[in-house]
Amino acid sequence: MTALTIDPYATRPAPGRFLFALNPLAKLVAPLPAMLVLVFVRDLATPLAFVALAYLLLLAGARLTGRLALLLVVVIPAAALVLGLGMALWTDASRVDTSVTVVQIGGWSLYGGALLLGMATGVRLAAIVALALIAGLTSSGPDLVRASVQQLRVPYRIGYTALAAFRFVPRFGYELEVIRQAHRVRGSHGGRGPFAALARWWGYIVPLLAGAIRHAERVALAMDARAFGAHPDRTERHLVPWRARDTVFVAAFWLVSAGILIAFFPWTL
């Protein structure tokens, strides 16, 4: 039987995509030191190097979909650019290099030092987000919970309870769509304008809360029927082991990160 047949929430590695075969904790632990260090660096080259590293891993180890390409090529660079320009406009001109004037409008000037500092901030946040996407785009929530319970010894009462609560979100989305379709068929709260929209959304609240209560009762009964919380530990149906390749990935990522920091040494500014 395949992993999908045994466990519909299992993450199956994609052919030739090595990130999906790694333990979720390895993909969290590997970039974590770099993400912490990026909070304190102030240059532009160091975060750019980590952005390149994260993009290289995502392109080589994740499924390249249209959504991922849009995120990497458009969303992250655009967000870094907008944030960098905004930070440059807010930067105190008395604390930056004023030798180069980029834009001057009347008595206000945008200096090159402020623009450099703002762009460094935007790229730094983009690097942190890109490093976080290594685990976020190639790991599933259930596997992360299982790995935390199995390797970090997180109490299963906490892990699986949080996972059950997290799964309420798509359930709410499904029930909301059903309620909206039912109201549309019955012609309830028709019309246009803000008041009609408010009336429609107000009519969704009561049935949505009723559906949430019913779903919570069913989940609670199912957990009680499986003796959830009756024992200090439980037998795992789906194992997420820590393998040698996970150790190699973490060690290699730490070495590359240390090499980038040593090469650029961003604390000299």
N, C-alpha and C positions, 0 to 999 in steps of 0.2 A: 504494500500500500504506500502511496506517496505521502509526503508530509502534509499536503493539503487535505487528503482524505482523513488522516489521523487527527489533525488539528487545523481547522479552517483559519486560525489566526497565526499559524506558523509562517515565518519568513523563509522562503526558499531562495537560495542563491541564484542569481541570473547567470546564464552561461557567459564566462569571460569577465564577470563583474565581481572583483574580489571583495569589495566592501560589504556586499550582502552576506558573505560567508564568515565575516568576523563577528566576534562577540560584541553586543551593543556597548558594554562597559569599556571595551578596548577603544572603540571609536569616540567615547566620551573622555577617557583618561588621556589619550594621546594628545589632543589639541588643548587640553585644559591649562597646562603651564604656559603655553604660548598666549592663550587668551588672557590670562592673568597679567602677563608681562606687558601685553599690548595696552593695557589700561594706563601704564606709566610712561610709555615711550612718547616722544614728542617729534620725532623726525618723520619724513615722508617715505624714505626708502624701505625701512623695516616693515611697516604694514603692507606696502606694495609687494614685498617678497612673500609675506604670508598669504596675501590674496592669491598670488600666483601659485603657491604651494597648494592651497585649498582647491583652486580651480583645476589644477592638474590631477589631484586625487579624485575630484568629483567627475571629471570627464573620463578618467580611466577606470574608475571603480563603481560608478553609478549608472543607472539607465538614463541615457540622453533622450529625454522627451522634449516636446515643444514647450511645456511649462517650465522645465528646468532650464532650457536654453533662454527663454524669456527672462527668467529670474536672474541668471548669471550675466547675460549680455545687456539687459536693459534695466531691470529693477534695481539691482544692487549698485551699478555705476551711477544711475540717475539719482538714487537716494544719497550716495556719497557726494555727488556734485552739489546737489541742493543743500545738503547739510553743511558742506564745506564753505559754500558761498554765504550761507546764513551766519556761520561762525565767524567768517572773515568780516562781515558787516558789523558784528557785535563786539569784535575785539577792540580793546583799548589801544588807540594809536600811540599812546605815550610809552607803551611797553613792548613795541615791536620795532623792527628795522624800518626806518622811514626814508631810506636812500633812494628807493624806487617807487614812483607814483604810478599806479595802474590806471585809476580813474579819478578824475577831479571834477566835482560839481559845486560851483560856488566856493564856499569856504570848507566844504567837506572833501576829504581825499581818502581813497582806498589805496593803502600802501602794499608793496610786494610782501613785506614781512607778515602783515595781517592775512593776506591771501594764502601765503604758504602755511601759516599756522592753522587757518581754517580748513584748508584742504587736507592737511595732515590729520586733523581731528576726524573729518569725514571718512578718509581712507582707513583710519584706525578702526572706526566702528564697522566699516564694511569688512575689514579683515576678521574682526571678531564674529560677525554674522556668518561669513563664508566658512570659517572654521567650525562653527556650530552646525552648519548644514551637513557636514561630513557624517555626523551621527543622525541628524534629524531627517535626512532624505533617504537613508539606507537602513534604518532600524524601525521596527514596529513597536508600538506601546506594550503589547503583551510580552514580547521577547525581552524588552528592557526590564519589565517588572520581574519576569522569571529570572533573569540574570542577576538582578539586585537581591532577590530572595536566595538564590543558590550560591552566589559568590560573595556578596556583601553581608549575608546573613540578616537582611532586613526581615522583620517578622511578617509572615505571610498575611496575617490579619490586616496589616497596614497596606502592604503592596496590592493585594487582590481587592481590598475594599476600595482603594483609590482607583484601580483599574475599572471596577464595576461602576463607580461614579463617573469616570471619564466616558464610559460608553453610553451614558445617558444623553450626551450631546447629540450624536447622530440620531438617536431614537427620538429626541425632541424635534429635530428637523424633519424626520419622516412623518411624525404625527401632525406637525404644523401644516405640512403640505397636504395631508389627507383632509384636515379640517378646512383648509382654504378651498380645496376642490369641492367639498360638500357644501360650503356656503355659496360657492359660485354656481353650483347646479341648482340650488334652491333660490338663487337670486337675492340672497340676504345682503344688506348693506351695500346696495349698488350706488352708482353715481361717482362723480369725480370731485376733486377738491380735498383740502386738508381735513375737513370735518367728516367727510365720508370715509377717508382713510383711517381716521381716528376711531370711527364707529366700527369699521371692519376689524381693526386690531383689538378693540375692546371686546368684540365678540369672540375672539380667539382665546382669550385668557382662561375663561372657566373650563371649556372642554380640554384645553391643553393641560391645565392643572389636574383635572380629573384623570386624564390619560397618564400623567406623570405619577400620580398616586397609585394607580392600578399597576403600572410597570414596576414601581418600587416594591409594592407588595409581592408581586410575582418573583422578583429578584431575591427578596428576603426569604420567601418560602423555599425557593430553590437552594439558597445557601444553607438554611436550616436543615433541609432534607439531606444535604451532603455533610452535615455535622461540621460546618465551617466554624472554626474557633474552639472546637471541643478539645483539641489536642495541641501541644506546643509546636508541632511540625506536621507536614502533610507529604504524602508521596506525590512527586511531580510527574505529571503525565507527559510533559514535553520538556526535555532537558536542553539547556543552552550552555554547553560546556565552555570552559576557558582552555583553548588549545595553544600549542606552541606558536602557531602563526599569529595569534593575538599578542603574545609577548614580543615576537619579532616586530610586529607592526608598531607597537607602543615604543619599543626601544629605538627603532629606526626613525620614528617621528620626533622623538626627543632629541636624537642626535642631529637631525636636520635642523630642528628649531634652534638648538644650541649653536650650530654652525652659522645660521642666519644672524643670530644676535651677536656672535663674536665678530662676524665679518663687518656688520654695520655699526655695532657698538653705539646704540642710540643715546647713551647717557653722557656723551661728550658735549652735547649742546647745552 
